[in-house]
Amino acid sequence: MEDFESLFRIRLAREKDIPAIMEMTKEAFLKYKEASGCDHLDALNETYDDVKRDIENKIVLVAIDDGEYVGSVRVEIFPDKT
């Protein structure tokens, strides 16, 4: 079995990551839009400032493999811990 720790590195997102996050989000949601048949997805209209606000107010992580962005995730924990 391969050493999974060496596959990619995960860290908190920074403002410099925003263009890559936006590109990955757009690519993923365009595929989802095509597969699901949804006409409107807010993620496809997201702005730089939207992502920046998420980085400032939520947990936003990026995954990087050999200097290339390979994924991102955003987590928001509400006051009731959900």
C-alpha positions as CSV (number, residue, x, y, z in Angstrom):
1,M,0.0,0.0,0.0
2,E,1.2,3.5,-0.9
3,D,2.1,6.0,1.9
4,F,-1.0,8.2,1.8
5,E,0.7,11.0,3.8
6,S,2.9,11.7,0.8
7,L,0.0,12.1,-1.7
8,F,-0.8,15.7,-1.0
9,R,-0.5,18.4,1.6
10,I,-3.5,20.1,3.2
11,R,-3.4,23.5,4.7
12,L,-5.6,26.5,5.6
13,A,-6.3,28.6,2.5
14,R,-4.8,32.1,2.2
15,E,-5.8,35.0,0.0
16,K,-3.2,34.0,-2.6
17,D,-5.1,30.7,-3.1
18,I,-8.3,32.4,-4.2
19,P,-7.7,32.2,-8.0
20,A,-7.0,28.5,-7.7
21,I,-10.0,27.9,-5.4
22,M,-12.3,29.7,-7.9
23,E,-10.9,27.7,-10.8
24,M,-11.4,24.3,-9.0
25,T,-14.9,25.4,-7.9
26,K,-15.9,26.4,-11.4
27,E,-14.6,23.2,-12.9
28,A,-16.4,21.0,-10.3
29,F,-19.7,22.8,-10.5
30,L,-19.8,22.9,-14.3
31,K,-19.4,19.1,-14.3
32,Y,-22.1,18.9,-11.6
33,K,-24.4,21.2,-13.6
34,E,-24.0,19.0,-16.7
35,A,-24.6,15.8,-14.8
36,S,-27.5,17.1,-12.7
37,G,-29.3,19.2,-15.2
38,C,-29.5,22.1,-12.7
39,D,-29.9,25.4,-14.5
40,H,-28.6,27.7,-11.7
41,L,-25.8,27.1,-9.3
42,D,-24.7,30.0,-7.1
43,A,-21.1,28.6,-6.9
44,L,-20.7,29.4,-10.6
45,N,-21.3,33.1,-9.9
46,E,-19.0,33.3,-6.9
47,T,-16.6,36.3,-6.8
48,Y,-13.1,36.8,-5.5
49,D,-14.7,38.7,-2.6
50,D,-17.0,35.8,-1.8
51,V,-14.1,33.4,-1.5
52,K,-12.1,35.9,0.5
53,R,-15.0,36.3,2.9
54,D,-15.3,32.5,3.3
55,I,-11.5,32.4,4.1
56,E,-12.0,35.0,6.7
57,N,-15.1,33.5,8.3
58,K,-15.0,29.8,7.7
59,I,-12.6,26.9,7.7
60,V,-11.2,26.8,4.1
61,L,-8.7,24.2,3.3
62,V,-6.7,23.6,0.1
63,A,-5.0,20.3,-1.0
64,I,-1.7,20.7,-2.9
65,D,0.3,18.0,-4.7
66,D,3.7,18.7,-6.0
67,G,2.9,22.5,-6.2
68,E,-0.4,21.9,-8.0
69,Y,-3.8,22.6,-6.4
70,V,-5.8,19.4,-6.3
71,G,-8.8,20.2,-4.1
72,S,-10.4,22.6,-1.6
73,V,-13.2,22.4,1.0
74,R,-15.1,24.9,3.0
75,V,-16.5,24.2,6.4
76,E,-18.8,26.4,8.5
77,I,-19.6,25.5,12.1
78,F,-22.7,27.1,13.4
79,P,-23.1,28.2,17.1
80,D,-25.2,25.0,17.8
81,K,-22.1,23.0,16.6
82,T,-23.8,21.7,13.4
